């Protein structure tokens, strides 16, 4: 099911727009012309072939990544041997 909302309607009922997006795309119009489309993340990933950039993945509200890079024992720099 496709839903169309004006920008004003979208601003007044964002929760309703999110619920409608669960049923299909929500077109948001500006001055009567389609300007934006609201999709669930599942629909977006399906349309893009499941590819998401690192920036998109990190921008998600529930993103939680463990990052524990290995530490070098003697530090990064090594003294230069000029002999």
Order of alpha helices (4+ residues) and beta strands (2+ residues): beta-alpha-alpha-beta-beta-alpha-alpha
